[in-house]
Amino acid sequence: MQAEGKKLWGAWGQANGLYSSWAASKNINYYLLFVLYALDGQEAMTQKKICIYTGLTKQTVNSVIKSLKDKGYIELFPGSEDRREKQISLTEKGTAYSNELLAPLQKMEQCVLQIMGSDRVQQMIDNIALYNTVLEKEMKKEMEKEDR
């Protein structure tokens, strides 16, 4: 089982490395790519939702959001339910910037998914979701043990 865990980490790391290389080839950082992915095609998201979607820390997302805001790529506005919680959305300029960076990558991803076939893609999604659910439960158990 330990060998399978190492293979999983290797595969996960290789995928992350591919996205990191793509970002570097576009002269942006990996975190910016992930935040743009989160905002792409969305009406608006909170910083908390971006953190959950990307797995990035609040500090990292906050730094990327500040940079995007300074460049005029996003706008922040009060939430409808909690006015203290800011909603974040791409501006027109931000949408154009995001499309320029993401469209070629998304086209390649669609090609890969088509080659893999919908059954394999669905299995991959289901397996990753199951892995995450079980890992989260195991982590909670471990943290509860540490708290005792």
C-alpha positions in Angstrom: 0.0 0.0 0.0 2.9 2.4 0.7 4.2 2.0 -2.8 0.7 2.9 -4.2 0.7 6.0 -2.0 4.1 7.0 -3.5 2.8 6.4 -7.0 -0.3 8.6 -6.2 1.9 11.4 -4.9 4.1 11.1 -8.0 1.1 11.3 -10.4 -0.4 14.2 -8.4 3.0 16.0 -8.3 3.5 15.5 -12.1 0.0 17.0 -12.8 0.8 20.0 -10.6 4.1 20.3 -12.3 2.5 20.4 -15.7 0.2 23.3 -14.5 3.1 25.0 -12.9 5.1 24.8 -16.2 2.1 26.2 -18.1 1.9 29.1 -15.7 5.6 29.7 -16.0 5.4 29.7 -19.8 2.8 32.5 -19.5 5.0 34.4 -17.0 2.5 34.1 -14.2 2.7 32.1 -11.0 0.9 28.9 -10.3 -1.4 30.4 -7.7 -2.6 33.1 -10.1 -3.5 30.4 -12.6 -5.6 28.5 -9.9 -7.4 31.7 -8.8 -8.2 32.6 -12.4 -9.5 29.1 -12.9 -11.8 29.5 -9.9 -13.2 32.8 -11.1 -13.5 31.8 -14.8 -17.1 31.6 -15.8 -18.4 32.4 -12.3 -20.7 35.3 -11.5 -18.9 36.0 -8.3 -17.1 34.1 -5.5 -16.0 34.9 -2.0 -12.3 34.5 -1.0 -13.4 31.5 1.2 -15.0 29.8 -1.8 -11.9 30.4 -3.9 -9.8 28.8 -1.1 -12.0 25.7 -1.0 -12.1 25.4 -4.8 -8.3 25.7 -5.2 -7.0 24.3 -2.0 -4.9 27.4 -1.6 -4.4 29.2 1.8 -6.3 32.3 2.7 -3.1 34.3 2.7 -2.1 33.1 -0.8 -5.6 33.8 -2.3 -5.6 37.2 -0.6 -2.2 38.1 -2.1 -3.4 37.0 -5.6 -6.7 38.9 -5.2 -4.8 42.1 -4.2 -2.6 41.8 -7.3 -5.6 41.2 -9.6 -7.5 44.1 -8.1 -4.5 46.4 -8.5 -4.3 45.5 -12.2 -8.1 46.1 -12.6 -8.8 42.5 -13.4 -11.3 42.0 -10.6 -13.9 43.9 -8.6 -15.0 43.4 -5.1 -18.4 44.1 -3.8 -20.4 43.4 -0.6 -22.2 40.1 -0.4 -26.0 40.0 -0.5 -26.3 38.0 2.7 -23.2 39.2 4.7 -22.1 42.7 3.5 -18.7 42.2 5.3 -17.9 39.2 3.0 -16.7 40.5 -0.3 -17.8 38.9 -3.6 -15.1 38.8 -6.2 -15.7 38.8 -9.9 -13.7 39.4 -13.1 -14.0 42.7 -14.8 -14.2 42.9 -18.6 -10.5 43.5 -18.6 -10.0 40.5 -16.3 -12.2 38.2 -18.4 -10.2 39.0 -21.4 -6.9 38.4 -19.5 -8.3 35.1 -18.1 -9.5 33.9 -21.5 -6.1 34.7 -23.0 -4.4 32.5 -20.4 -7.0 29.8 -19.9 -8.5 29.2 -23.3 -5.5 27.4 -24.8 -5.0 25.3 -21.6 -8.7 24.4 -21.5 -8.6 23.4 -25.1 -5.8 21.0 -24.3 -7.6 19.7 -21.3 -10.7 19.0 -23.4 -8.6 17.1 -25.9 -7.1 15.0 -23.1 -10.6 14.3 -21.6 -11.9 13.4 -25.0 -9.0 10.9 -25.6 -9.6 9.4 -22.1 -13.3 9.0 -22.7 -16.2 10.0 -20.5 -16.3 6.7 -18.5 -12.6 7.0 -17.5 -13.0 10.7 -16.7 -16.1 10.0 -14.5 -14.2 7.2 -12.8 -11.3 9.6 -12.1 -13.6 12.2 -10.7 -15.4 9.6 -8.5 -12.1 8.1 -7.3 -10.6 11.5 -6.4 -13.8 12.5 -4.6 -13.8 9.2 -2.6 -10.0 9.6 -1.8 -10.6 13.2 -0.5 -13.7 12.1 1.6 -11.9 9.2 3.2 -8.6 11.2 3.7 -10.6 14.0 5.3 -12.2 11.6 7.8 -8.9 10.0 8.6 -7.3 13.4 9.2 -10.1 14.4 11.5 -9.7 11.2 13.5 -6.0 11.8 13.8 -6.5 15.5 14.8 -9.0 14.4 17.5 -6.5 11.9 18.9 -3.9 14.7 19.1 -6.3 17.0 20.9 -6.8 14.5 23.7 
